[in-house]
Amino acid sequence: MITKDSIETAYSFLHQKRNVYIHSSLDWQKDDIEYVIASFVDDMSKELYETISDGRLDFLRDHKQFGEDITLAVERLENML
């Protein structure tokens, strides 16, 4: 079961990190954000992760797709609120 609290927590965290990520010009900072997000989703509710990832196992974990994934995750979570 996905709780409203878990959606709100994930949305707040990912939204904040996304805003820093998209405005950063520092590669090390972007890498740090990717690492933190990957750690966060490892601890996220499995059901919530599967819902926002559409079952994609590398969602928010693939360096090449990360910019698109973080934006998509924030949008999907916002729609769930």
DSSP file with accessible surface (Angstrom, degrees, kcal/mol):
  #  RESIDUE AA STRUCTURE BP1 BP2  ACC     N-H-->O    O-->H-N    N-H-->O    O-->H-N    TCO  KAPPA ALPHA  PHI   PSI    X-CA   Y-CA   Z-CA
    1    1 A M              0   0  181      0, 0.0     2,-0.6     0, 0.0    47,-0.1   0.000 360.0 360.0 360.0 131.7    0.0    0.0    0.0
    2    2 A I        -     0   0   40     45,-0.1     2,-0.2    46,-0.1     3,-0.0  -0.829 360.0-149.4 -92.8 121.5    1.3    3.4   -0.9
    3    3 A T     >  -     0   0   60     -2,-0.6     4,-1.8     1,-0.1     5,-0.1  -0.576  20.7-124.2 -91.0 155.1    0.7    6.0    1.8
    4    4 A K  H  > S+     0   0  122      1,-0.2     4,-2.8    -2,-0.2     5,-0.2   0.885 113.0  57.0 -61.1 -37.9    0.2    9.7    1.2
    5    5 A D  H  > S+     0   0  112      1,-0.2     4,-2.6     2,-0.2    -1,-0.2   0.896 105.1  49.8 -61.3 -40.8    3.1   10.3    3.6
    6    6 A S  H  > S+     0   0   30      2,-0.2     4,-2.3     1,-0.2    -1,-0.2   0.890 112.0  48.4 -68.0 -35.9    5.5    8.3    1.4
    7    7 A I  H  X S+     0   0   15     -4,-1.8     4,-3.0     2,-0.2     5,-0.2   0.942 113.2  47.2 -66.0 -46.7    4.4   10.1   -1.7
    8    8 A E  H  X S+     0   0   76     -4,-2.8     4,-2.6     2,-0.2     5,-0.2   0.905 113.2  48.6 -62.7 -42.1    4.8   13.5    0.0
    9    9 A T  H  X S+     0   0   85     -4,-2.6     4,-2.4    -5,-0.2     5,-0.2   0.946 114.5  44.8 -63.5 -48.2    8.2   12.6    1.3
   10   10 A A  H  X S+     0   0    1     -4,-2.3     4,-2.9    -5,-0.2     5,-0.3   0.925 114.1  49.9 -63.1 -43.3    9.5   11.3   -2.0
   11   11 A Y  H  X S+     0   0   43     -4,-3.0     4,-2.8    -5,-0.2     5,-0.3   0.946 112.0  46.9 -61.2 -49.2    8.0   14.3   -3.9
   12   12 A S  H  X S+     0   0   74     -4,-2.6     4,-2.0    -5,-0.2    -1,-0.2   0.927 116.5  44.1 -59.7 -46.5    9.6   16.8   -1.5
   13   13 A F  H  X S+     0   0   55     -4,-2.4     4,-2.3    -5,-0.2     5,-0.2   0.954 118.1  42.0 -65.6 -49.8   13.0   15.1   -1.6
   14   14 A L  H  X S+     0   0    0     -4,-2.9     4,-2.7    -5,-0.2     5,-0.2   0.885 113.1  53.7 -68.4 -36.1   13.1   14.5   -5.3
   15   15 A H  H  X S+     0   0   62     -4,-2.8     4,-2.2    -5,-0.3    -1,-0.2   0.937 111.0  46.0 -62.6 -45.8   11.7   17.9   -6.2
   16   16 A Q  H  X S+     0   0   92     -4,-2.0     4,-1.6    -5,-0.3    -2,-0.2   0.938 115.6  45.3 -64.0 -45.7   14.4   19.7   -4.1
   17   17 A K  H  X S+     0   0   51     -4,-2.3     4,-2.8     1,-0.2    -1,-0.2   0.879 110.6  54.8 -67.5 -36.7   17.2   17.6   -5.6
   18   18 A R  H  X S+     0   0   54     -4,-2.7     4,-2.9    -5,-0.2     5,-0.3   0.921 105.3  53.0 -61.9 -43.3   15.9   18.0   -9.1
   19   19 A N  H  X S+     0   0   57     -4,-2.2     4,-0.9     1,-0.2    -1,-0.2   0.901 112.9  43.2 -61.7 -40.0   15.9   21.8   -8.8
   20   20 A V  H  X S+     0   0   51     -4,-1.6     4,-1.0     2,-0.2     3,-0.5   0.941 114.1  52.4 -68.1 -45.2   19.5   21.8   -7.7
   21   21 A Y  H >< S+     0   0   25     -4,-2.8     3,-0.7     1,-0.2    -2,-0.2   0.916 108.8  47.3 -58.5 -48.8   20.4   19.2  -10.4
   22   22 A I  H 3< S+     0   0   72     -4,-2.9    -1,-0.2     1,-0.2    -2,-0.2   0.748 117.2  43.1 -72.0 -20.1   18.9   21.1  -13.3
   23   23 A H  H 3< S+     0   0  150     -4,-0.9     2,-0.3    -3,-0.5    -1,-0.2   0.489  92.8 102.9-100.9  -3.9   20.5   24.4  -12.3
   24   24 A S    <<  -     0   0   14     -4,-1.0    -4,-0.0    -3,-0.7    -3,-0.0  -0.563  43.2-175.9 -83.1 142.3   24.0   23.0  -11.5
   25   25 A S        +     0   0  110     -2,-0.3     2,-0.6     5,-0.0    -1,-0.1   0.268  59.4 100.3-112.0   8.4   26.9   23.4  -13.8
   26   26 A L     >  -     0   0   75      1,-0.2     4,-2.2     2,-0.0     5,-0.2  -0.847  58.5-158.5-101.7 116.1   29.2   21.3  -11.5
   27   27 A D  H  > S+     0   0  124     -2,-0.6     4,-2.6     1,-0.2     5,-0.2   0.892  93.7  53.8 -59.9 -40.2   29.7   17.7  -12.6
   28   28 A W  H  > S+     0   0  154      1,-0.2     4,-2.2     2,-0.2    -1,-0.2   0.882 108.4  50.3 -64.0 -35.7   30.7   16.6   -9.1
   29   29 A Q  H  > S+     0   0   58      2,-0.2     4,-2.2     1,-0.2    -1,-0.2   0.923 110.8  48.4 -69.2 -41.6   27.5   18.1   -7.6
   30   30 A K  H  X S+     0   0   57     -4,-2.2     4,-2.5     1,-0.2    -2,-0.2   0.912 111.2  50.9 -63.3 -42.0   25.3   16.3  -10.2
   31   31 A D  H  X S+     0   0   78     -4,-2.6     4,-2.3     1,-0.2    -1,-0.2   0.908 109.1  51.2 -61.8 -41.9   27.1   13.1   -9.5
   32   32 A D  H  X S+     0   0   88     -4,-2.2     4,-2.5     2,-0.2    -1,-0.2   0.906 110.1  49.4 -60.9 -42.5   26.5   13.5   -5.8
   33   33 A I  H  X S+     0   0   12     -4,-2.2     4,-2.8     2,-0.2     5,-0.2   0.924 109.4  51.5 -64.6 -42.9   22.8   14.1   -6.4
   34   34 A E  H  X S+     0   0   25     -4,-2.5     4,-2.4     1,-0.2    -1,-0.2   0.911 111.4  48.0 -59.7 -42.1   22.6   11.0   -8.5
   35   35 A Y  H  X S+     0   0  164     -4,-2.3     4,-2.2     2,-0.2    -2,-0.2   0.929 112.4  47.9 -64.0 -46.0   24.3    9.0   -5.8
   36   36 A V  H  X S+     0   0   56     -4,-2.5     4,-2.4     1,-0.2    -2,-0.2   0.911 112.6  48.8 -63.5 -41.6   21.9   10.3   -3.1
   37   37 A I  H  X S+     0   0    0     -4,-2.8     4,-2.8     2,-0.2     5,-0.2   0.919 109.1  52.3 -66.0 -42.6   18.8    9.7   -5.2
   38   38 A A  H  X S+     0   0   24     -4,-2.4     4,-1.5    -5,-0.2    -1,-0.2   0.922 111.7  47.1 -60.0 -40.6   19.9    6.1   -6.0
   39   39 A S  H  X S+     0   0   43     -4,-2.2     4,-1.0     2,-0.2    -1,-0.2   0.901 111.1  52.3 -65.9 -40.3   20.4    5.6   -2.2
   40   40 A F  H >X S+     0   0   48     -4,-2.4     3,-0.9     1,-0.2     4,-0.7   0.929 109.1  47.9 -62.1 -46.9   17.0    7.1   -1.5
   41   41 A V  H 3< S+     0   0    4     -4,-2.8     3,-0.4     1,-0.3    -1,-0.2   0.800 102.4  64.0 -70.6 -23.4   15.1    4.9   -4.0
   42   42 A D  H 3< S+     0   0  100     -4,-1.5    -1,-0.3    -5,-0.2    -2,-0.2   0.836 111.9  37.1 -62.7 -31.4   16.9    1.8   -2.6
   43   43 A D  H << S+     0   0  145     -4,-1.0    -1,-0.2    -3,-0.9    -2,-0.2   0.454  96.7 109.2 -98.5  -4.5   15.0    2.6    0.7
   44   44 A M  S  < S-     0   0   23     -4,-0.7    -3,-0.0    -3,-0.4   -38,-0.0  -0.332  88.4 -80.0 -70.7 154.7   11.8    3.8   -0.9
   45   45 A S     >  -     0   0   46      1,-0.2     4,-2.7     2,-0.1     5,-0.2  -0.329  38.9-136.5 -51.4 127.3    8.6    1.8   -0.8
   46   46 A K  H  > S+     0   0  153      1,-0.2     4,-2.6     2,-0.2     5,-0.2   0.894 103.6  51.8 -59.2 -40.3    8.9   -0.9   -3.5
   47   47 A E  H  > S+     0   0   90      2,-0.2     4,-1.9     1,-0.2    -1,-0.2   0.914 110.5  47.5 -64.8 -41.8    5.4   -0.3   -4.6
   48   48 A L  H  > S+     0   0    1      2,-0.2     4,-2.5     1,-0.2     5,-0.3   0.934 112.4  49.6 -65.8 -44.1    5.9    3.4   -4.9
   49   49 A Y  H  X S+     0   0   20     -4,-2.7     4,-2.0     1,-0.2     6,-0.3   0.930 110.6  49.5 -60.7 -45.3    9.1    2.9   -6.8
   50   50 A E  H  X>S+     0   0   95     -4,-2.6     5,-1.4    -5,-0.2     4,-0.8   0.874 111.0  51.6 -61.7 -35.4    7.5    0.5   -9.2
   51   51 A T  H ><5S+     0   0   64     -4,-1.9     3,-0.6    -5,-0.2    -2,-0.2   0.945 114.7  39.2 -67.9 -48.0    4.6    2.9   -9.8
   52   52 A I  H 3<5S+     0   0    0     -4,-2.5    -1,-0.2     1,-0.2    -2,-0.2   0.753 119.5  47.7 -77.2 -20.3    6.8    5.9  -10.7
   53   53 A S  H ><5S-     0   0    3     -4,-2.0     3,-1.8    -5,-0.3    -1,-0.2   0.523  99.7-130.5 -94.8  -6.0    9.3    3.9  -12.7
   54   54 A D  T <<5S-     0   0  122     -4,-0.8    -3,-0.2    -3,-0.6    -4,-0.1   0.855  73.6 -57.9  54.8  32.8    6.7    1.9  -14.7
   55   55 A G  T 3 <S+     0   0   47     -5,-1.4     2,-0.6    -6,-0.3    -1,-0.3   0.496  96.2 147.9  80.1   3.9    8.7   -1.2  -13.7
   56   56 A R    X   -     0   0   80     -3,-1.8     3,-1.3    -6,-0.2    -1,-0.2  -0.615  37.6-155.2 -75.6 118.6   12.0    0.0  -15.1
   57   57 A L  T 3  S+     0   0  151     -2,-0.6    -1,-0.2     1,-0.3    -2,-0.1   0.758  90.2  48.7 -69.1 -25.5   14.7   -1.4  -12.9
   58   58 A D  T >> S+     0   0   65     -5,-0.1     3,-2.6     2,-0.1     4,-1.0   0.332  77.2 138.9 -98.7  11.2   17.3    1.3  -13.8
   59   59 A F  T <4 S+     0   0    0     -3,-1.3    -6,-0.1     1,-0.3     7,-0.1  -0.323  82.7   0.2 -59.9 128.3   14.9    4.2  -13.2
   60   60 A L  T 34 S+     0   0    1      2,-0.2    -1,-0.3     5,-0.1   -19,-0.1   0.569 124.9  77.9  65.5  12.6   16.8    7.0  -11.3
   61   61 A R  T <4  +     0   0   99     -3,-2.6     2,-0.6   -24,-0.1    -2,-0.2   0.427  67.4  90.4-124.6  -5.3   19.9    4.8  -11.4
   62   62 A D    >X  -     0   0   47     -4,-1.0     4,-1.1     1,-0.2     3,-0.7  -0.864  63.0-152.4-100.7 116.1   21.1    5.2  -15.0
   63   63 A H  G >4 S+     0   0  114     -2,-0.6     3,-0.5     1,-0.3     4,-0.4   0.879  95.1  51.2 -54.4 -42.2   23.6    8.1  -15.4
   64   64 A K  G 34 S+     0   0  183      1,-0.2    -1,-0.3     2,-0.1     4,-0.2   0.797 119.2  35.4 -69.1 -28.9   22.6    8.7  -19.0
   65   65 A Q  G <> S+     0   0   64     -3,-0.7     4,-2.8     1,-0.1     3,-0.4   0.437  87.8 102.6-100.4  -4.2   18.9    8.9  -18.3
   66   66 A F  H <X S+     0   0    2     -4,-1.1     4,-3.0    -3,-0.5     5,-0.3   0.874  77.1  52.4 -57.2 -46.0   19.0   10.6  -14.9
   67   67 A G  H  > S+     0   0   28     -4,-0.4     4,-1.3     1,-0.2    -1,-0.2   0.910 116.4  40.6 -57.5 -42.5   18.0   14.1  -15.9
   68   68 A E  H  > S+     0   0  130     -3,-0.4     4,-2.4    -4,-0.2    -1,-0.2   0.898 115.1  52.4 -71.1 -41.5   14.9   12.8  -17.7
   69   69 A D  H  X S+     0   0    2     -4,-2.8     4,-3.0     2,-0.2    -2,-0.2   0.907 107.0  50.4 -63.6 -44.0   14.1   10.3  -15.0
   70   70 A I  H  X S+     0   0    0     -4,-3.0     4,-2.2     2,-0.2    -1,-0.2   0.914 112.3  47.7 -64.9 -38.2   14.2   12.8  -12.1
   71   71 A T  H  X S+     0   0   37     -4,-1.3     4,-2.3    -5,-0.3    -1,-0.2   0.937 113.8  47.3 -65.8 -44.0   11.9   15.2  -14.0
   72   72 A L  H  X S+     0   0   52     -4,-2.4     4,-2.7     1,-0.2     5,-0.2   0.906 110.7  52.1 -64.1 -41.6    9.5   12.3  -14.8
   73   73 A A  H  X S+     0   0    0     -4,-3.0     4,-2.7     2,-0.2     5,-0.2   0.930 109.9  48.4 -61.6 -45.9    9.6   11.1  -11.2
   74   74 A V  H  X S+     0   0    6     -4,-2.2     4,-2.6     1,-0.2    -1,-0.2   0.928 112.6  49.0 -61.4 -44.4    8.7   14.5   -9.8
   75   75 A E  H  X S+     0   0   99     -4,-2.3     4,-2.1     1,-0.2    -2,-0.2   0.930 112.7  47.0 -61.6 -45.4    5.8   14.9  -12.3
   76   76 A R  H  X S+     0   0   63     -4,-2.7     4,-1.0     2,-0.2    -2,-0.2   0.906 113.4  47.8 -65.6 -41.3    4.4   11.5  -11.5
   77   77 A L  H  X S+     0   0    0     -4,-2.7     4,-0.9    -5,-0.2     3,-0.5   0.908 109.5  53.5 -65.7 -40.5    4.6   12.0   -7.8
   78   78 A E  H >< S+     0   0  102     -4,-2.6     3,-0.8     1,-0.2    -2,-0.2   0.906 107.0  52.2 -61.1 -39.7    3.0   15.4   -8.1
   79   79 A N  H 3< S+     0   0  136     -4,-2.1    -1,-0.2     1,-0.2    -2,-0.2   0.756 106.2  55.3 -67.6 -22.7    0.1   13.8  -10.0
   80   80 A M  H 3<        0   0   65     -4,-1.0    -1,-0.2    -3,-0.5    -2,-0.2   0.667 360.0 360.0 -82.6 -18.4   -0.3   11.3   -7.2
   81   81 A L    <<        0   0   84     -4,-0.9   -77,-0.0    -3,-0.8    -3,-0.0  -0.305 360.0 360.0 -71.3 360.0   -0.7   14.0   -4.5
